[in-house]
Amino acid sequence: MRVISGKCKGRHLQAVPGMSTRPTTDKVKEAIFNMIGPYFSGGVGLDLFGGSGGLGIEALSRGLDLVIFVDYDAKAVKTIKKNVVACGLQDQAEIYRNDAERALKAIVKRGLCFHVIFLDPPYKEQKLPSLLSFIDAHHLLEKDGVIVAEHAAEIHLPEQVGGLYKWKQETYGITAVSIYRYTDEEKGE
């Protein structure tokens, strides 16, 4: 695993030890950023199932100002911290050990809103529809922001969740990526 583009291009990232975390492949990561970027002019991101931190670090490398990383696994949190330091991004990262639902509730209390939200939960524990619903209900996504949901290819996510609609979907082998954003009406256009 490596950072593909931006200011940290070429930096190698450590994987989370063990078999509990499935890293996003470089091919899928590059495809994701070609769909949503490929670069950003600032903004705040949320990497809710951080794993090794690869998606959030890539987003920082490509121009986000800050990324909040969350993972429940202690080994994953330790790996994210190592990777963030190795890329010199510690001033642009907040890293928390927490489960997704509790983390989102804490984010609501802080009044945060994100330009990019990465949702890459374990494939066996699909919580994506309820997470999308919570994000929409609590206005955690900026009006022109995107949610990147990575899931098993055989999982079919809803076309619309509240004001969010599935803007793009691509499949890469056993992995699918669904991109959600607000409808033009929701954005006020």
C-alpha positions in Angstrom: 0.0 0.0 0.0 1.2 3.5 -0.9 0.0 7.0 -1.2 -0.8 7.4 -4.9 -0.8 11.1 -5.5 -0.4 14.6 -4.0 2.2 15.9 -1.5 2.8 12.4 0.1 3.0 10.5 -3.3 4.9 7.3 -3.1 5.0 7.0 0.7 4.5 3.4 1.8 1.7 2.7 4.4 1.7 -0.1 6.9 -1.2 -2.5 6.9 -3.0 -3.3 10.1 -1.5 -6.6 11.5 -3.7 -9.7 11.4 -6.6 -10.6 9.2 -9.3 -8.4 10.8 -8.9 -5.5 8.4 -9.1 -5.5 4.6 -7.1 -2.6 3.1 -8.5 -0.8 0.0 -6.3 -1.8 -2.9 -4.3 0.9 -4.7 -6.4 0.3 -7.9 -9.7 0.9 -6.0 -8.2 3.9 -4.1 -7.1 5.5 -7.4 -10.5 4.8 -9.0 -12.3 6.4 -5.9 -10.2 9.6 -6.2 -10.7 9.8 -9.9 -14.5 9.8 -9.3 -14.5 12.3 -6.4 -11.5 14.6 -7.0 -9.0 13.9 -7.9 -7.7 16.8 -5.8 -9.3 19.1 -3.2 -8.9 22.7 -2.3 -9.3 22.4 1.4 -12.1 20.9 3.4 -12.6 18.4 6.2 -12.9 14.7 5.8 -14.1 11.8 7.9 -12.6 8.3 7.6 -15.1 6.4 9.8 -13.7 2.9 9.5 -10.1 4.0 9.2 -8.3 0.7 9.1 -4.7 1.6 8.1 -5.8 5.2 7.3 -5.1 4.8 3.6 -8.2 6.6 2.3 -8.0 9.6 4.7 -4.2 9.9 4.2 -4.7 9.9 0.4 -7.4 12.7 0.8 -5.0 14.7 2.9 -2.2 14.2 0.4 -4.6 15.5 -2.3 -5.5 18.7 -0.5 -8.0 18.2 2.4 -7.1 20.4 5.4 -8.1 17.9 8.1 -9.3 14.3 8.4 -10.9 12.7 11.4 -10.0 9.0 11.6 -12.1 6.6 13.6 -11.7 2.9 14.1 -12.8 0.5 16.9 -9.8 -1.8 16.6 -6.8 -0.8 18.8 -4.3 -2.2 16.2 -5.9 -0.2 13.5 -5.7 3.0 15.5 -2.1 2.4 16.3 -1.4 1.7 12.5 -3.2 5.0 11.5 -1.1 6.9 14.0 2.1 5.4 12.5 1.1 6.1 8.9 0.0 9.6 9.7 3.4 10.3 11.3 5.3 8.6 8.5 3.6 11.0 6.1 4.1 14.1 8.3 0.4 14.7 8.5 -0.1 14.6 12.3 -1.1 18.3 12.4 -3.9 17.6 9.9 -5.3 14.4 11.6 -7.5 13.6 14.6 -7.5 9.9 15.4 -10.0 8.2 17.7 -10.8 4.7 18.9 -14.5 4.4 18.9 -17.3 2.5 17.1 -19.0 4.2 14.2 -22.3 5.1 15.8 -20.8 6.6 18.9 -18.3 8.5 16.8 -21.1 10.0 14.7 -23.0 11.1 17.8 -19.8 12.8 19.1 -19.4 14.5 15.8 -23.0 15.8 15.9 -22.3 17.3 19.4 -19.2 19.1 17.9 -21.3 20.5 15.1 -19.0 19.3 12.4 -19.8 19.0 8.7 -17.6 17.2 6.1 -16.6 17.6 2.5 -15.8 13.9 2.1 -16.9 11.0 4.3 -15.4 7.5 3.7 -17.4 4.5 4.9 -15.6 1.2 4.5 -17.0 -1.0 7.2 -16.2 -4.7 7.5 -18.1 -6.4 4.6 -19.8 -8.9 7.0 -21.3 -6.1 9.1 -23.1 -4.0 6.7 -24.4 -0.9 8.4 -24.2 1.4 5.4 -27.9 2.2 5.0 -28.4 3.2 8.6 -25.1 5.2 8.6 -26.1 7.0 5.5 -29.5 7.8 7.1 -27.9 9.1 10.3 -25.4 11.3 8.2 -28.3 12.7 6.2 -30.6 13.3 9.2 -27.9 15.2 11.1 -26.6 17.2 8.2 -23.0 15.9 8.5 -22.2 16.3 4.8 -21.6 19.6 3.2 -24.2 20.4 0.4 -21.5 19.8 -2.3 -19.8 17.0 -0.4 -19.6 13.3 -1.2 -19.9 10.0 0.7 -17.7 7.1 -0.5 -19.2 3.8 0.6 -17.1 0.7 -0.1 -18.9 -2.6 0.1 -19.0 -6.2 -1.1 -20.0 -6.3 -4.8 -23.0 -8.5 -4.1 -24.5 -5.8 -1.7 -26.9 -3.5 -3.4 -27.3 -0.2 -1.6 -30.4 2.0 -2.0 -30.6 4.5 -4.8 -31.6 7.2 -2.3 -31.4 7.7 1.5 -33.2 10.8 2.7 -31.8 13.6 0.6 -28.8 11.6 -0.5 -28.8 9.8 -3.8 -26.4 7.3 -5.3 -24.4 9.4 -7.8 -22.0 6.8 -9.1 -21.3 3.1 -8.5 -18.4 1.0 -9.8 -17.4 -2.6 -9.2 -13.8 -3.9 -8.9 -13.8 -7.6 -8.5 -15.3 -8.4 -5.1 -15.4 -4.7 -4.1 -18.0 -2.1 -5.1 -17.9 1.6 -4.5 -21.0 3.7 -4.2 -20.7 7.5 -4.2 -23.6 9.5 -2.6 -24.3 13.2 -2.7 -27.2 15.5 -2.2 -29.7 15.9 -5.0 -29.7 19.3 -6.7 -33.0 20.2 -4.9 -31.4 19.4 -1.6 -28.4 21.6 -2.4 -30.9 24.5 -3.2 -30.0 24.7 -6.8 
